[in-house]
Amino acid sequence: MSRKMTIAAALLLSTGLLAAAGCQQEPEDKLENAQESMSDAIDNVGDAVEETGEAIEQKAEEAQ
């Protein structure tokens, strides 16, 4: 459950940063910032997936 919260928080933070920064930027800058934020969010999701996989492996080993 905490990984879902981490992912949700990262996405909300990215959205909030985009909204705050969007008021003062040119369209090209907004697009670049959006791409960077989405890239960061995807990285965070990838990290969470990797950690979940490791936790599953650890629990499987403990169960044996």
Buried (B, 14 or more C-beta within 10 A) or exposed (E): EEBEEBBEEBBEBBEEBBEEBEEEEEEEEBEEBBEEBEEBBEEBBEBBEEEEEEEEEEEEEEEE
